[in-house]
């Protein structure tokens, strides 16, 4: 376990779920830079403090040690919120001293200090700044932070347009601060999120349907080409099968199955609050009243009963923020095998170069190529008897 050292103490921090083999820390140089800036400028933290986009709770945990009267974290990530809760507990913070909100919750009515960890998604940043702008006043201290490679001209333009005049700090350890002077009278325009678009006409059973996407959902402004390929090769004749759209995003894959298989039981799950909100709205919009499905924000299939699922559909991510890793995919595949009944199937779409077939053979014992093109493959793995291979 790594320890974050700040002017206010040392804090043992981990990501969630904690894995001693994971070399990635729960913070980076940009978190350190922001905390150092607050200490050096003796920023008044006695009022309402809001922390947006705190990936694993490093900022929130360190700030909780200062005991602000009103500390709120706003996150789009279930895993991030769980990490925050565990890191707060590990640091012996009073759990009632921090409000853990999601990006789908109403924001605080007033913010005196707004701290923003710049997200990978520019859309998510835009949406959150719009949501929080009414709570910001002339005296609000606004500081953003991110690695240099994450902060672009478009990032600064959003702060400038929505909140007020913006400048950046000098870089330190490849991190940079965004310093914004709020202008409550600024004409920020309307929040463009959620965003709606029509799916391509050739997108299997969902072709031509209009889908809703909350900010921060993967490929929120268009149908990504991997999903488009997957839609052409989904399993058929599922009957009353229990089908899980794992890492559902806006739920287009599960929606396609629900439309094609009227008796199938659908479960949509993702660790992203905006994703599951989008999936539920799209399902409710395009399925008849009375057709039910489950919508779960959580850690994949970790809480799903063993042997309770017939089919899992998965387009796994291969990035964890800025890090390229197959750790999430491996966990998804392993959890899918545990959740599947004997004879149950995992269907996966992925880039050819990721070599998921090797991982699936190791976990399931076999893997079948269903379809391929120059960029993507669709793979099928069936759960057989016996323990998974390691």
C-alpha positions as CSV (number, residue, x, y, z in Angstrom):
1,X,0.0,0.0,0.0
2,X,1.3,3.4,-1.0
3,X,1.2,6.5,1.3
4,X,0.5,10.0,0.1
5,X,2.6,12.6,1.9
6,X,1.1,16.1,2.3
7,X,1.4,19.1,4.5
8,X,-1.5,17.8,6.5
9,X,-0.2,14.3,7.1
10,X,0.4,10.9,5.5
11,X,-2.4,8.9,4.1
12,X,-2.4,5.2,3.1
13,X,-4.3,5.0,-0.2
14,X,-5.3,2.3,-2.6
15,X,-7.5,2.0,-5.7
16,X,-10.6,-0.2,-5.6
17,X,-10.7,-3.1,-5.6
18,X,-7.4,-3.2,-3.7
19,X,-4.9,-5.5,-5.3
20,X,-1.3,-5.7,-3.9
21,X,-0.1,-6.8,-7.4
22,X,-1.4,-3.6,-9.0
23,X,1.5,-1.2,-9.5
24,X,-0.7,1.8,-10.1
25,X,-1.0,4.3,-7.3
26,X,-4.3,6.0,-6.1
27,X,-2.9,9.5,-6.9
28,X,-0.5,11.2,-9.3
29,X,1.6,14.4,-9.4
30,X,-1.4,16.6,-10.2
31,X,-3.1,15.6,-6.9
32,X,0.1,16.4,-5.0
33,X,0.4,19.7,-6.8
34,X,-3.1,20.8,-6.0
35,X,-2.8,19.9,-2.3
36,X,0.5,21.7,-2.1
37,X,-1.0,24.8,-3.7
38,X,-3.8,24.8,-1.1
39,X,-1.4,24.6,1.7
40,X,1.1,27.1,0.4
41,X,-1.7,29.7,-0.3
42,X,-3.4,28.9,3.0
43,X,-6.7,28.6,1.2
44,X,-9.6,29.0,3.5
45,X,-11.3,25.6,3.7
46,X,-13.8,26.5,6.4
47,X,-16.7,26.9,4.0
48,X,-18.4,24.6,1.5
49,X,-15.7,22.6,-0.4
50,X,-16.6,20.6,-3.5
51,X,-14.2,18.1,-5.1
52,X,-15.0,17.0,-8.6
53,X,-13.5,14.0,-10.5
54,X,-11.3,12.8,-7.6
55,X,-10.4,9.5,-9.2
56,X,-9.6,7.4,-6.1
57,X,-10.3,9.7,-3.2
58,X,-6.8,11.1,-2.7
59,X,-7.9,14.7,-2.6
60,X,-11.0,14.0,-0.5
61,X,-9.1,12.0,2.0
62,X,-6.4,14.6,2.5
63,X,-8.9,17.4,2.7
64,X,-11.0,15.5,5.3
65,X,-8.0,15.8,7.6
66,X,-8.5,19.6,7.6
67,X,-12.1,19.0,8.8
68,X,-13.9,21.5,6.6
69,X,-17.4,22.3,7.7
70,X,-18.9,21.0,4.4
71,X,-16.9,18.7,2.2
72,X,-18.5,17.1,-0.9
73,X,-17.1,14.7,-3.5
74,X,-18.8,14.4,-6.8
75,X,-17.9,11.3,-8.9
76,X,-19.1,9.5,-12.0
77,X,-17.4,6.3,-10.9
78,X,-18.7,3.6,-8.5
79,X,-15.1,2.2,-8.1
80,X,-13.9,5.7,-7.4
81,X,-16.5,6.2,-4.7
82,X,-15.8,2.9,-3.1
83,X,-12.1,3.7,-3.1
84,X,-12.8,7.0,-1.5
85,X,-14.9,5.5,1.2
86,X,-12.3,2.9,2.0
87,X,-9.4,5.4,2.0
88,X,-11.4,7.7,4.4
89,X,-12.0,4.8,6.7
90,X,-8.3,3.8,6.5
91,X,-7.3,7.3,7.5
92,X,-9.8,7.3,10.5
93,X,-11.8,10.1,9.0
94,X,-15.3,10.7,10.3
95,X,-17.5,9.1,7.5
96,X,-20.3,11.6,8.2
97,X,-17.9,14.5,7.5
98,X,-17.9,13.9,3.7
99,X,-20.9,13.7,1.3
100,X,-20.2,11.3,-1.5
101,X,-22.4,12.4,-4.5
102,X,-22.6,11.0,-8.0
103,X,-22.7,13.1,-11.2
104,X,-26.4,12.3,-11.4
105,X,-27.2,13.8,-8.0
106,X,-28.3,17.4,-7.5
107,X,-25.1,19.4,-6.9
108,X,-24.5,21.5,-3.7
109,X,-26.4,24.8,-3.6
110,X,-23.3,26.8,-2.7
111,X,-19.6,26.2,-3.2
112,X,-16.9,28.3,-1.6
113,X,-13.9,26.2,-2.8
114,X,-14.3,24.2,-6.1
115,X,-11.5,21.7,-6.8
116,X,-11.6,19.9,-10.2
117,X,-9.5,16.9,-11.2
118,X,-9.7,17.2,-15.0
119,X,-11.3,14.1,-16.3
120,X,-10.4,12.3,-19.5
121,X,-13.8,13.1,-20.9
122,X,-14.1,16.8,-22.0
123,X,-17.9,16.3,-22.1
124,X,-18.0,15.2,-18.5
125,X,-16.0,18.3,-17.5
126,X,-18.4,20.5,-19.5
127,X,-21.5,19.0,-17.9
128,X,-20.1,19.3,-14.4
129,X,-19.0,22.9,-14.8
130,X,-22.5,23.7,-16.1
131,X,-24.1,21.9,-13.2
132,X,-22.0,23.6,-10.6
133,X,-21.9,27.1,-12.1
134,X,-25.0,28.3,-10.3
135,X,-23.4,27.4,-6.9
136,X,-20.2,29.4,-7.6
137,X,-20.0,33.0,-6.5
138,X,-17.5,35.9,-6.9
139,X,-15.5,34.8,-3.9
140,X,-15.3,31.1,-4.8
141,X,-11.8,29.7,-5.1
142,X,-11.7,27.6,-8.3
143,X,-8.6,25.4,-8.9
144,X,-8.4,22.6,-11.5
145,X,-5.5,20.1,-11.8
146,X,-4.3,17.5,-14.2
147,X,-1.2,16.2,-15.9
148,X,0.1,18.4,-18.7
149,X,-1.0,15.9,-21.4
150,X,-4.5,16.1,-20.0
151,X,-4.9,19.9,-20.1
152,X,-5.6,21.3,-23.6
153,X,-6.7,24.6,-24.9
154,X,-10.2,23.2,-25.1
155,X,-10.0,22.4,-21.4
156,X,-9.1,26.0,-20.5
157,X,-11.8,27.4,-22.8
158,X,-14.5,25.4,-20.9
159,X,-13.4,26.9,-17.6
160,X,-13.3,30.4,-19.2
161,X,-16.7,30.1,-20.9
162,X,-18.6,28.5,-18.1
163,X,-17.0,30.0,-14.9
164,X,-14.8,33.0,-15.8
165,X,-11.3,34.2,-16.6
166,X,-8.8,31.3,-16.5
167,X,-5.0,30.9,-16.5
168,X,-2.6,28.1,-15.9
169,X,0.3,27.6,-13.5
170,X,3.8,26.6,-14.4
171,X,4.3,22.9,-14.8
172,X,5.7,20.8,-11.9
173,X,6.5,17.1,-12.3
174,X,4.5,17.2,-15.6
175,X,1.4,18.5,-13.8
176,X,-0.3,21.8,-14.0
177,X,-3.0,23.8,-12.2
178,X,-5.9,25.7,-13.7
179,X,-6.7,28.9,-11.8
180,X,-10.1,30.4,-12.5
181,X,-11.7,33.7,-11.3
182,X,-15.5,33.2,-11.2
183,X,-17.7,35.6,-13.1
184,X,-21.3,34.7,-12.1
185,X,-22.6,37.1,-14.7
186,X,-20.9,35.3,-17.6
187,X,-23.1,34.1,-20.4
188,X,-22.3,30.4,-20.3
189,X,-25.1,29.2,-22.6
190,X,-27.1,26.1,-22.1
191,X,-25.7,22.8,-21.0
192,X,-25.6,20.5,-24.1
193,X,-25.8,17.3,-22.0
194,X,-27.4,14.8,-22.2
195,X,-26.8,14.4,-25.9
196,X,-29.1,12.6,-28.3
197,X,-28.3,11.1,-31.7
198,X,-29.8,8.6,-34.2
199,X,-28.1,5.2,-34.5
200,X,-26.9,4.3,-38.1
201,X,-29.6,2.6,-40.2
202,X,-27.4,-0.6,-40.5
203,X,-27.0,-1.0,-36.7
204,X,-28.8,-4.3,-36.5
205,X,-32.2,-4.2,-34.6
206,X,-31.4,-0.7,-33.2
207,X,-30.8,1.0,-36.5
208,X,-32.4,4.4,-36.7
209,X,-33.3,4.6,-33.1
210,X,-32.5,7.8,-31.2
211,X,-30.4,7.2,-28.0
212,X,-29.7,9.4,-25.0
213,X,-26.2,9.8,-23.7
214,X,-25.2,11.4,-20.4
215,X,-21.9,13.2,-20.4
216,X,-18.9,10.9,-19.7
217,X,-20.3,7.8,-21.4
218,X,-17.9,6.2,-23.8
219,X,-18.4,7.6,-27.4
220,X,-21.3,9.7,-26.1
221,X,-21.7,11.5,-29.4
222,X,-21.7,8.6,-31.8
223,X,-21.9,4.8,-32.0
224,X,-18.3,3.5,-31.6
225,X,-17.1,1.1,-34.4
226,X,-16.4,-1.8,-32.0
227,X,-20.0,-1.8,-30.8
228,X,-21.3,-1.4,-34.3
229,X,-19.4,-4.5,-35.3
230,X,-20.6,-6.4,-32.3
231,X,-24.2,-5.6,-33.1
232,X,-23.9,-7.5,-36.3
233,X,-22.8,-10.7,-34.6
234,X,-24.8,-11.0,-31.3
235,X,-26.1,-14.4,-30.2
236,X,-29.6,-15.3,-31.4
237,X,-32.4,-17.6,-30.2
238,X,-31.9,-16.9,-26.6
239,X,-35.4,-17.5,-25.4
240,X,-35.8,-16.9,-21.7
241,X,-32.1,-16.6,-21.1
242,X,-30.7,-14.2,-18.4
243,X,-28.4,-11.9,-20.4
244,X,-26.0,-9.4,-18.9
245,X,-24.7,-6.4,-20.8
246,X,-21.4,-6.1,-18.8
247,X,-19.8,-2.7,-19.0
248,X,-23.0,-1.6,-20.7
249,X,-22.2,2.1,-21.6
250,X,-25.3,3.6,-23.0
251,X,-26.9,0.1,-23.2
252,X,-27.1,-0.2,-27.0
253,X,-25.9,-3.9,-27.0
254,X,-28.4,-4.9,-24.4
255,X,-31.1,-2.9,-26.1
256,X,-30.5,-4.7,-29.3
257,X,-30.9,-8.1,-27.6
258,X,-34.0,-6.9,-25.7
259,X,-35.7,-5.9,-29.0
260,X,-34.7,-9.1,-30.8
261,X,-35.4,-11.5,-27.9
262,X,-38.7,-10.5,-26.3
263,X,-38.5,-13.2,-23.6
264,X,-34.9,-12.6,-22.6
265,X,-34.2,-11.2,-19.1
266,X,-31.8,-8.3,-19.4
267,X,-29.3,-6.9,-16.8
268,X,-27.4,-3.8,-17.6
269,X,-24.3,-3.1,-15.4
270,X,-21.5,-0.6,-15.5
271,X,-19.3,1.2,-12.9
272,X,-20.2,4.5,-14.5
273,X,-23.3,6.3,-13.1
274,X,-23.9,8.3,-16.3
275,X,-23.6,5.0,-18.3
276,X,-26.3,3.2,-16.4
277,X,-28.5,6.2,-16.3
278,X,-28.2,6.4,-20.1
279,X,-28.9,2.7,-20.5
280,X,-32.0,2.8,-18.4
281,X,-33.4,5.8,-20.3
282,X,-32.8,4.2,-23.7
283,X,-34.4,0.9,-22.5
284,X,-37.5,2.7,-21.2
285,X,-37.8,4.8,-24.3
286,X,-37.7,1.9,-26.8
287,X,-39.2,-1.1,-25.0
288,X,-43.0,-1.4,-24.3
289,X,-44.3,-0.5,-20.9
290,X,-44.2,-3.6,-18.7
291,X,-41.0,-5.0,-20.1
292,X,-38.6,-5.1,-17.2
293,X,-34.8,-5.1,-16.9
294,X,-32.3,-4.6,-14.1
295,X,-29.9,-1.6,-14.1
296,X,-26.9,-2.0,-11.7
297,X,-24.1,0.5,-11.0
298,X,-21.4,-1.6,-9.5
299,X,-18.2,-3.6,-9.7
300,X,-19.0,-5.6,-12.8
301,X,-20.3,-9.0,-11.8
302,X,-18.6,-9.1,-8.4
303,X,-21.9,-9.2,-6.6
304,X,-23.7,-11.6,-9.0
305,X,-24.6,-15.0,-7.7
306,X,-22.4,-17.8,-9.1
307,X,-24.1,-19.8,-11.8
308,X,-27.0,-17.4,-12.2
309,X,-26.4,-16.0,-15.8
310,X,-26.9,-17.6,-19.2
311,X,-25.1,-15.1,-21.5
312,X,-22.7,-12.2,-20.8
313,X,-22.0,-9.6,-23.5
314,X,-18.9,-7.5,-23.1
315,X,-17.0,-4.8,-24.9
316,X,-14.2,-4.3,-22.2
317,X,-12.2,-1.1,-21.7
318,X,-8.5,-1.3,-22.1
319,X,-7.7,2.0,-20.4
320,X,-7.9,2.9,-16.7
321,X,-7.8,6.7,-17.0
322,X,-4.5,7.4,-18.8
323,X,-3.0,3.9,-18.2
324,X,-3.3,1.2,-20.9
325,X,-4.0,-2.1,-19.1
326,X,-5.9,-5.3,-19.6
327,X,-6.5,-5.7,-15.8
328,X,-10.2,-4.6,-16.1
329,X,-10.8,-7.0,-19.0
330,X,-9.3,-9.9,-17.1
331,X,-11.4,-9.2,-14.0
332,X,-14.5,-9.0,-16.2
333,X,-13.7,-12.3,-17.9
334,X,-13.0,-14.1,-14.6
335,X,-16.1,-12.7,-12.9
336,X,-18.2,-13.7,-16.0
337,X,-17.0,-17.3,-15.7
338,X,-18.0,-17.4,-12.1
339,X,-21.4,-15.9,-12.7
340,X,-22.2,-18.1,-15.7
341,X,-24.1,-21.4,-15.3
342,X,-22.4,-24.5,-16.8
343,X,-22.8,-24.2,-20.6
344,X,-23.2,-20.4,-20.3
345,X,-21.5,-18.2,-22.8
346,X,-19.4,-15.0,-22.7
347,X,-19.3,-13.0,-25.9
348,X,-16.6,-10.4,-26.3
349,X,-15.7,-7.8,-28.9
350,X,-12.2,-6.3,-28.9
351,X,-9.4,-4.9,-31.0
352,X,-7.5,-7.7,-32.7
353,X,-4.2,-6.6,-31.3
354,X,-5.3,-7.0,-27.6
355,X,-5.1,-10.8,-27.8
356,X,-8.2,-11.5,-25.7
357,X,-8.4,-15.0,-27.1
358,X,-5.3,-16.0,-25.1
359,X,-6.7,-14.7,-21.9
360,X,-10.1,-16.3,-22.5
361,X,-8.5,-19.7,-23.2
362,X,-6.6,-19.4,-20.0
363,X,-9.8,-18.6,-18.0
364,X,-12.4,-20.7,-19.8
365,X,-10.2,-23.4,-21.3
366,X,-11.3,-22.6,-24.9
367,X,-12.3,-19.7,-27.1
368,X,-14.1,-19.6,-30.5
369,X,-13.7,-16.9,-33.1
370,X,-17.2,-15.8,-34.1
371,X,-16.4,-13.0,-36.5
372,X,-13.5,-10.7,-37.5
373,X,-12.6,-7.8,-39.6
374,X,-9.2,-6.0,-40.0
375,X,-9.7,-4.2,-36.7
376,X,-12.0,-6.2,-34.4
377,X,-12.8,-9.7,-33.4
378,X,-15.9,-11.2,-31.7
379,X,-15.0,-14.1,-29.4
380,X,-17.2,-16.7,-27.7
381,X,-16.1,-18.6,-24.6
382,X,-18.3,-21.4,-23.0
383,X,-18.1,-22.3,-19.3
384,X,-17.3,-26.0,-18.9
385,X,-17.0,-28.0,-15.7
386,X,-14.0,-27.7,-13.4
387,X,-12.1,-24.7,-12.0
388,X,-10.7,-22.1,-14.3
389,X,-7.2,-22.4,-15.6
390,X,-4.6,-19.9,-14.2
